[in-house]
Amino acid sequence: MRTHLEVVHALSDLLRRLRLRPPSQIRFRTIANTPTTVKFSRHELLNALYALEYEGVIALHNDHSFSVLKPSSAI
């Protein structure tokens, strides 16, 4: 069983590797289908996204996408 923190770290690592800069926008399905995140359930990934949104790293949108609010070096 994976912990919530493992999913958040995996997602943060993925965002760092993508080197996205604010205000880059990315679709949820794009990150859900990467080798890093495919092992996690949709529910686990959504919870990790909510945690990153709470920390001000991303902003979630209603169209199943999110924007990066901090440069990859700050994630």
C-alpha positions in Angstrom: 0.0 0.0 0.0 1.3 3.4 -1.0 1.1 6.4 1.3 -0.3 9.7 0.3 3.1 11.3 0.6 4.6 8.8 -2.0 2.0 9.9 -4.5 2.6 13.6 -3.9 6.4 13.1 -4.2 6.0 11.1 -7.4 3.8 13.9 -8.9 6.2 16.6 -7.7 9.1 14.8 -9.3 7.2 14.4 -12.6 6.4 18.2 -12.6 10.1 18.9 -12.0 11.2 16.6 -14.9 8.7 18.3 -17.2 10.3 21.6 -16.4 7.0 23.5 -16.8 7.0 27.2 -16.1 4.2 29.3 -14.9 1.5 29.7 -16.3 1.9 26.3 -18.1 -1.3 24.4 -18.3 -1.4 20.6 -18.4 -4.2 18.1 -18.8 -4.8 15.5 -16.0 -4.8 12.6 -18.5 -1.3 13.6 -19.6 0.2 13.1 -16.2 -2.0 10.0 -15.4 -0.5 8.1 -18.4 3.2 8.6 -17.6 5.4 5.7 -16.4 5.9 7.5 -13.1 2.2 7.9 -12.3 0.5 5.0 -14.1 0.9 2.8 -11.0 -1.3 5.1 -9.0 -5.1 5.2 -9.1 -7.0 8.2 -10.3 -8.2 8.8 -6.8 -4.6 8.8 -5.5 -3.5 11.3 -8.2 -6.4 13.6 -7.5 -5.7 13.7 -3.8 -2.0 14.5 -4.6 -3.1 17.3 -6.9 -5.3 18.7 -4.2 -2.3 18.7 -1.8 -0.2 20.5 -4.4 -2.9 23.0 -4.9 -3.2 23.6 -1.2 0.6 24.3 -1.1 0.3 26.8 -4.0 2.2 24.7 -6.5 -0.6 24.3 -9.0 -4.1 25.7 -9.6 -6.8 23.1 -10.6 -9.3 23.9 -13.3 -12.8 22.6 -14.0 -11.8 21.3 -17.5 -9.6 18.4 -16.0 -6.4 20.4 -16.3 -4.2 22.4 -14.0 -1.8 25.3 -14.2 1.7 25.4 -12.7 2.1 28.3 -10.3 5.7 27.9 -9.4 8.8 27.2 -11.6 10.1 23.6 -11.6 13.1 24.7 -9.5 10.8 25.7 -6.7 8.7 22.5 -6.6 
